[in-house]
């Protein structure tokens, strides 16, 4: 089996999973950011920033993969192990974005609701 094919498979799977999860989260994140930032333009910037971090970090981690196995079964488990590591990178970046948004939410000025 071709090691370049396995490398591409691992990168494509990592990119696909990261993008699917971010697409699922995006509407919720955008609403929170609009509320926190005050304008839609500011919220769009932070949404794009989050997109780059949440997709870019796992992709960067996946680019370090170099297949070492020689049999199909070994390669399968090697790829699944690498993808789980890549998704761990995704979760760390998600945690980082969540911490940044949480800190920002704590210090952002709030308007008092009129009764």
N, CA, C and O of each residue as an XYZ file, in Angstrom:
460
protein
N       0.845     -1.185      0.000
C       0.000      0.000      0.000
C       0.888      1.246      0.000
O       2.010      1.226      0.507
N       0.379      2.294     -0.560
C       1.128      3.517     -0.734
C       1.069      4.373      0.540
O      -0.021      4.694      1.014
N       2.229      4.743      1.098
C       2.247      5.535      2.328
C       1.723      6.946      2.106
O       1.168      7.549      3.024
N       1.889      7.478      0.909
C       1.357      8.811      0.612
C      -0.167      8.793      0.666
O      -0.785      9.750      1.134
N      -0.767      7.715      0.192
C      -2.217      7.575      0.249
C      -2.707      7.563      1.699
O      -3.720      8.188      2.012
N      -2.011      6.870      2.570
C      -2.403      6.826      3.978
C      -2.207      8.183      4.653
O      -3.007      8.586      5.497
N      -1.152      8.875      4.280
C      -0.930     10.217      4.801
C      -2.091     11.134      4.394
O      -2.644     11.848      5.230
N      -2.454     11.110      3.112
C      -3.554     11.943      2.624
C      -4.881     11.565      3.273
O      -5.696     12.435      3.579
N      -5.096     10.271      3.483
C      -6.316      9.808      4.143
C      -6.410     10.373      5.552
O      -7.471     10.837      5.970
N      -5.314     10.335      6.278
C      -5.309     10.837      7.647
C      -5.541     12.346      7.676
O      -6.283     12.833      8.529
N      -4.929     13.085      6.773
C      -5.110     14.537      6.716
C      -6.546     14.879      6.328
O      -7.151     15.766      6.931
N      -7.094     14.198      5.341
C      -8.463     14.469      4.886
C      -9.482     14.135      5.975
O     -10.431     14.891      6.183
N      -9.298     13.023      6.663
C     -10.220     12.662      7.751
C     -10.160     13.684      8.881
O     -11.195     14.093      9.407
N      -8.965     14.091      9.249
C      -8.821     15.085     10.311
C      -9.475     16.402      9.916
O     -10.211     16.992     10.706
N      -9.216     16.860      8.717
C      -9.790     18.108      8.236
C     -11.315     18.020      8.169
O     -12.009     18.963      8.549
N     -11.829     16.906      7.694
C     -13.286     16.734      7.579
C     -13.967     16.751      8.942
O     -14.979     17.427      9.130
N     -13.412     16.008      9.886
C     -14.011     15.957     11.223
C     -13.976     17.329     11.882
O     -14.968     17.768     12.463
N     -12.837     18.005     11.794
C     -12.714     19.337     12.398
C     -13.702     20.312     11.778
O     -14.345     21.079     12.494
N     -13.832     20.293     10.475
C     -14.751     21.215      9.803
C     -16.206     20.895     10.121
O     -17.013     21.809     10.294
N     -16.552     19.622     10.201
C     -17.928     19.256     10.539
C     -18.300     19.722     11.941
O     -19.387     20.257     12.154
N     -17.400     19.519     12.889
C     -17.697     19.946     14.262
C     -17.797     21.464     14.327
O     -18.683     21.994     14.997
N     -16.900     22.171     13.638
C     -16.977     23.628     13.680
C     -18.237     24.131     12.991
O     -18.858     25.079     13.470
N     -18.625     23.521     11.886
C     -19.873     23.947     11.220
C     -21.081     23.751     12.135
O     -22.024     24.543     12.106
N     -21.049     22.707     12.937
C     -22.133     22.475     13.895
C     -22.130     23.559     14.980
O     -23.188     24.039     15.387
N     -20.939     23.937     15.441
C     -20.818     24.921     16.519
C     -20.996     26.360     16.068
O     -21.375     27.211     16.872
N     -20.736     26.646     14.821
C     -20.657     28.018     14.335
C     -21.867     28.892     14.649
O     -21.674     30.017     15.111
N     -23.101     28.447     14.428
C     -24.240     29.333     14.729
C     -24.318     29.713     16.208
O     -24.651     30.850     16.539
N     -24.016     28.777     17.086
C     -24.063     29.052     18.519
C     -22.948     30.013     18.917
O     -23.167     30.950     19.686
N     -21.761     29.773     18.391
C     -20.619     30.634     18.685
C     -20.858     32.041     18.146
O     -20.531     33.022     18.814
N     -21.418     32.147     16.966
C     -21.673     33.459     16.369
C     -22.652     34.261     17.223
O     -22.440     35.452     17.450
N     -23.716     33.624     17.696
C     -24.688     34.346     18.532
C     -24.063     34.835     19.829
O     -24.324     35.955     20.268
N     -23.234     33.991     20.443
C     -22.566     34.394     21.683
C     -21.612     35.550     21.409
O     -21.556     36.513     22.174
N     -20.872     35.449     20.325
C     -19.908     36.496     20.006
C     -20.578     37.812     19.634
O     -20.060     38.875     19.975
N     -21.706     37.771     18.949
C     -22.446     39.007     18.640
C     -22.893     39.668     19.935
O     -22.808     40.888     20.079
N     -23.368     38.863     20.874
C     -23.796     39.398     22.159
C     -22.617     40.006     22.916
O     -22.747     41.078     23.507
N     -21.475     39.333     22.901
C     -20.309     39.807     23.641
C     -19.605     40.980     22.968
O     -19.167     41.917     23.635
N     -19.499     40.922     21.635
C     -18.734     41.947     20.914
C     -19.551     43.205     20.635
O     -18.988     44.290     20.483
N     -20.847     43.068     20.569
C     -21.696     44.228     20.325
C     -22.032     44.480     18.868
O     -23.103     45.011     18.569
N     -21.144     44.113     17.951
C     -21.437     44.294     16.527
C     -21.175     42.986     15.793
O     -20.400     42.137     16.233
N     -21.849     42.861     14.660
C     -21.703     41.640     13.876
C     -20.318     41.545     13.233
O     -19.786     40.447     13.068
N     -19.734     42.685     12.871
C     -18.408     42.684     12.244
C     -17.346     42.170     13.209
O     -16.486     41.381     12.817
N     -17.394     42.605     14.455
C     -16.444     42.117     15.456
C     -16.641     40.625     15.702
O     -15.677     39.871     15.828
N     -17.881     40.220     15.766
C     -18.183     38.803     15.987
C     -17.692     37.951     14.814
O     -17.223     36.831     15.013
N     -17.799     38.478     13.597
C     -17.305     37.738     12.435
C     -15.799     37.551     12.508
O     -15.290     36.485     12.159
N     -15.080     38.574     12.958
C     -13.634     38.434     13.108
C     -13.300     37.299     14.067
O     -12.466     36.449     13.756
N     -13.944     37.280     15.233
C     -13.637     36.248     16.223
C     -14.123     34.878     15.775
O     -13.548     33.863     16.167
N     -15.161     34.833     14.969
C     -15.609     33.560     14.414
C     -14.574     33.015     13.441
O     -14.262     31.824     13.465
N     -14.044     33.877     12.591
C     -12.996     33.448     11.651
C     -11.745     33.038     12.415
O     -11.110     32.040     12.074
N     -11.387     33.791     13.436
C     -10.234     33.442     14.272
C     -10.430     32.055     14.882
O      -9.519     31.228     14.865
N     -11.612     31.811     15.416
C     -11.906     30.500     16.011
C     -11.843     29.396     14.968
O     -11.352     28.300     15.236
N     -12.343     29.694     13.783
C     -12.314     28.719     12.690
C     -10.878     28.342     12.345
O     -10.569     27.164     12.160
N     -10.012     29.328     12.259
C      -8.612     29.058     11.936
C      -7.966     28.207     13.027
O      -7.244     27.257     12.727
N      -8.220     28.542     14.276
C      -7.619     27.783     15.381
C      -8.186     26.372     15.438
O      -7.429     25.411     15.573
N      -9.507     26.232     15.336
C     -10.143     24.926     15.516
C      -9.919     23.981     14.344
O      -9.972     22.764     14.521
N      -9.672     24.505     13.167
C      -9.398     23.647     12.016
C      -7.896     23.581     11.749
O      -7.370     22.533     11.374
N      -7.215     24.700     11.942
C      -5.798     24.758     11.623
C      -4.908     23.948     12.541
O      -3.975     23.297     12.071
N      -5.171     23.969     13.843
C      -4.320     23.227     14.774
C      -4.368     21.716     14.537
O      -3.311     21.093     14.441
N      -5.557     21.098     14.437
C      -5.565     19.664     14.131
C      -4.948     19.343     12.769
O      -4.308     18.304     12.603
N      -5.140     20.235     11.798
C      -4.531     20.022     10.482
C      -3.014     20.079     10.583
O      -2.317     19.264      9.979
N      -2.508     21.027     11.336
C      -1.067     21.132     11.534
C      -0.514     19.888     12.218
O       0.548     19.390     11.846
N      -1.224     19.394     13.205
C      -0.797     18.164     13.887
C      -0.826     16.988     12.922
O       0.066     16.140     12.950
N      -1.845     16.929     12.067
C      -1.964     15.796     11.144
C      -0.855     15.787     10.098
O      -0.523     14.730      9.562
N      -0.282     16.941      9.803
C       0.779     16.999      8.808
C       2.097     16.394      9.299
O       3.025     16.200      8.513
N       2.176     16.099     10.586
C       3.392     15.478     11.121
C       3.379     13.962     10.982
O       4.346     13.303     11.362
N       2.312     13.402     10.450
C       2.151     11.950     10.341
C       3.075     11.364      9.284
O       3.153     11.867      8.164
N       3.767     10.303      9.650
C       4.584      9.542      8.713
C       4.297      8.071      8.955
O       4.711      7.529      9.980
N       3.599      7.409      8.039
C       3.246      6.000      8.247
C       4.487      5.131      8.408
O       5.452      5.251      7.653
N       4.439      4.248      9.414
C       5.559      3.346      9.654
C       5.166      1.887      9.461
O       6.034      1.037      9.264
N       3.892      1.588      9.515
C       3.431      0.203      9.410
C       3.520     -0.274      7.965
O       3.576      0.518      7.024
N       3.531     -1.597      7.826
C       3.647     -2.160      6.480
C       2.406     -2.949      6.071
O       2.136     -3.092      4.878
N       1.659     -3.456      7.024
C       0.461     -4.232      6.704
C      -0.781     -3.367      6.874
O      -0.790     -2.402      7.639
N      -1.826     -3.736      6.144
C      -3.058     -2.936      6.146
C      -3.662     -2.831      7.541
O      -4.125     -1.759      7.931
N      -3.666     -3.920      8.294
C      -4.245     -3.880      9.642
C      -3.457     -2.937     10.544
O      -4.049     -2.165     11.300
N      -2.146     -2.991     10.473
C      -1.319     -2.108     11.287
C      -1.531     -0.652     10.895
O      -1.595      0.226     11.755
N      -1.638     -0.405      9.615
C      -1.842      0.966      9.136
C      -3.194      1.493      9.582
O      -3.308      2.664      9.947
N      -4.215      0.656      9.561
C      -5.542      1.070     10.008
C      -5.486      1.556     11.455
O      -5.989      2.635     11.767
N      -4.881      0.771     12.330
C      -4.823      1.149     13.736
C      -3.870      2.326     13.966
O      -4.079      3.120     14.883
N      -2.847      2.439     13.157
C      -1.952      3.587     13.250
C      -2.681      4.869     12.867
O      -2.524      5.897     13.524
N      -3.470      4.806     11.814
C      -4.231      5.987     11.380
C      -5.283      6.362     12.416
O      -5.457      7.543     12.715
N      -5.984      5.381     12.965
C      -6.994      5.704     13.984
C      -6.344      6.311     15.223
O      -6.907      7.210     15.848
N      -5.170      5.822     15.575
C      -4.445      6.389     16.708
C      -4.052      7.837     16.414
O      -4.183      8.700     17.281
N      -3.581      8.105     15.225
C      -3.184      9.463     14.842
C      -4.392     10.406     14.789
O      -4.304     11.553     15.227
N      -5.505      9.928     14.260
C      -6.695     10.779     14.195
C      -7.189     11.104     15.595
O      -7.627     12.225     15.850
N      -7.125     10.136     16.510
C      -7.529     10.433     17.887
C      -6.604     11.485     18.503
O      -7.071     12.343     19.252
N      -5.319     11.439     18.207
C      -4.403     12.483     18.665
C      -4.724     13.829     18.052
O      -4.641     14.859     18.721
N      -5.090     13.825     16.786
C      -5.463     15.069     16.115
C      -6.731     15.667     16.727
O      -6.835     16.882     16.892
N      -7.678     14.814     17.055
C      -8.909     15.300     17.666
C      -8.653     15.790     19.091
O      -9.353     16.678     19.578
N      -7.659     15.219     19.755
C      -7.249     15.740     21.055
C      -6.712     17.156     20.886
O      -6.986     18.027     21.711
N      -5.951     17.390     19.823
C      -5.511     18.751     19.503
C      -6.689     19.670     19.242
O      -6.673     20.834     19.643
N      -7.713     19.154     18.570
C      -8.935     19.935     18.325
C      -9.593     20.303     19.649
O     -10.011     21.445     19.844
N      -9.684     19.329     20.562
C     -10.322     19.606     21.843
C      -9.529     20.624     22.658
O     -10.117     21.469     23.332
N      -8.192     20.549     22.601
C      -7.383     21.545     23.292
C      -7.602     22.936     22.698
O      -7.699     23.915     23.438
N      -7.678     23.031     21.384
C      -7.919     24.331     20.771
C      -9.334     24.819     21.078
O      -9.545     26.018     21.261
N     -10.299     23.909     21.136
C     -11.663     24.273     21.509
C     -11.707     24.777     22.949
O     -12.400     25.747     23.256
N     -10.972     24.120     23.813
C     -10.885     24.561     25.203
C     -10.259     25.949     25.276
O     -10.718     26.794     26.045
N      -9.219     26.190     24.485
C      -8.588     27.509     24.460
C      -9.540     28.591     23.998
O      -9.607     29.659     24.607
N     -10.280     28.330     22.925
C     -11.258     29.311     22.431
C     -12.348     29.517     23.480
O     -12.784     30.645     23.710
N     -12.783     28.442     24.109
C     -13.801     28.553     25.159
C     -13.330     29.385     26.336
O     -14.095     30.176     26.886
N     -12.074     29.211     26.725
C     -11.525     30.014     27.824
C     -11.443     31.482     27.445
O     -11.761     32.350     28.257
N     -11.021     31.769     26.225
C     -10.934     33.158     25.772
C     -12.319     33.799     25.763
O     -12.485     34.922     26.239
N     -13.316     33.093     25.224
C     -14.683     33.629     25.185
C     -15.226     33.792     26.598
O     -15.907     34.776     26.887
N     -14.933     32.833     27.490
C     -15.419     32.913     28.870
C     -14.828     34.114     29.604
O     -15.545     34.840     30.292
N     -13.531     34.318     29.458
C     -12.899     35.472     30.104
C     -13.467     36.762     29.538
O     -13.742     37.707     30.278
N     -13.641     36.796     28.228
C     -14.209     37.978     27.605
C     -15.631     38.215     28.092
O     -16.034     39.359     28.300
N     -16.391     37.145     28.275
C     -17.773     37.274     28.747
C     -17.819     37.811     30.169
O     -18.750     38.528     30.534
N     -16.822     37.468     30.972
C     -16.798     37.950     32.350
C     -16.460     39.441     32.442
O     -16.973     40.139     33.317
N     -15.613     39.922     31.558
C     -15.185     41.317     31.646
C     -15.955     42.246     30.718
O     -15.816     43.464     30.822
N     -16.751     41.710     29.826
C     -17.509     42.552     28.883
C     -18.580     43.323     29.634
O     -19.274     42.766     30.484
N     -18.714     44.611     29.318
C     -19.765     45.398     29.968
C     -21.151     44.922     29.523
O     -21.363     44.578     28.361
N     -22.055     44.912     30.446
C     -23.422     44.469     30.165
C     -24.369     45.658     30.253
O     -24.218     46.536     31.102
N     -25.340     45.664     29.362
C     -26.390     46.670     29.437
C     -27.481     46.135     30.355
O     -27.857     44.965     30.285
N     -27.973     47.007     31.207
C     -29.051     46.595     32.102
C     -30.351     46.519     31.316
O     -30.666     47.403     30.520
N     -31.091     45.460     31.550
C     -32.362     45.306     30.860
C     -33.386     46.245     31.472
O     -33.475     46.368     32.694
N     -34.156     46.905     30.621
C     -35.205     47.787     31.132
C     -36.407     46.970     31.540
O     -36.779     46.000     30.880
N     -37.010     47.384     32.648
C     -38.116     46.583     33.173
C     -39.446     47.152     32.795
O     -40.482     46.596     33.160
